Amino acid sequence: MDMDGVLVREEHLVPGADSLIAELREKGTPFMVLTNNSIYTPRDLRARLLRIGLDIPEGSIWTSALATAQFLETQRPGGSAFVVGESGLTTALHNIGYVLTESDPDYVVLGETRTYSFEAITRAIRLVEGGARFIATNPDEKGPSREGSLPATGAVAALIEKATGRAPYYVGKPNPLMMRSALRRLGAHSENTLMIGDRMDTDVCSGLEAGLQTILVLSGISKSETADLFPYRPTKVIGSVADLVGNTEDPFDTKKDDSTATA
């Protein structure tokens, strides 16, 4: 499941989110909380969630930074990167043995930060022009804040792409690569896993492309009227995760549908 807009909204718990997580843990149902935000480490996010009353194990949090690090480890083990981002991304890359450098790196890796530096962006442009491969953790163009929208990874990536003529490879949602890496982490298969999200363009799209059933919650970005504009549909639309409490073993009401069909 996605985090922002599904479990939390602007540092507040979505009603029913704590009950949903408690039910999943009580029944022993494996789950993973996904986020395209690459700023924080799983430990940071666990602490943030605990402060608002949501107890999610560190190992059940999967970020675009972790997915990016895992991808780079398979592509070029022991490589080097120039990073524009925060500790969530730099820690993930350090943990796979990457060297962070401004001198002839294998990759320029762009993540999210609240303090994008013109100097760092300029350096990234020059390194990409010099032959470094361009990776971005996610394509989200903007993020929310109390004051309004903030430019996010996708917007800055567009700036670098425009200046260099080199498009980045995005690892995070809606790239099904992130979904598959989370499935491997869970030890699960797409046939018996579902994706819960609040965005049609990232959560539902990535779930569909990875072969999962999908649930769209209306507690975040996408609303019923905007969801209808997309050429694909989620398996189910609900108001919020509160609607799943008490029904996690059969979220699509198949037993009810079977009994109705029999009658």
Secondary structure as UniProt FT lines:
FT   TURN            5..7
FT   STRAND          8..9
FT   TURN            10..11
FT   STRAND          12..13
FT   TURN            15..16
FT   HELIX           17..27
FT   STRAND          33..35
FT   HELIX           42..51
FT   TURN            52..53
FT   HELIX           58..60
FT   STRAND          61..63
FT   HELIX           64..75
FT   TURN            77..78
FT   STRAND          80..84
FT   HELIX           87..95
FT   TURN            96..97
FT   STRAND          99..100
FT   STRAND          107..110
FT   HELIX           118..129
FT   TURN            130..131
FT   STRAND          133..136
FT   STRAND          142..143
FT   TURN            146..147
FT   STRAND          150..151
FT   HELIX           153..164
FT   STRAND          169..170
FT   TURN            173..174
FT   HELIX           176..186
FT   HELIX           190..192
FT   STRAND          194..197
FT   HELIX           200..204
FT   HELIX           205..209
FT   TURN            210..211
FT   STRAND          213..217
FT   TURN            218..219
FT   HELIX           224..227
FT   TURN            228..229
FT   STRAND          236..238
FT   HELIX           241..244
FT   TURN            245..246
FT   TURN            248..249
FT   TURN            251..252
FT   HELIX           254..262
//
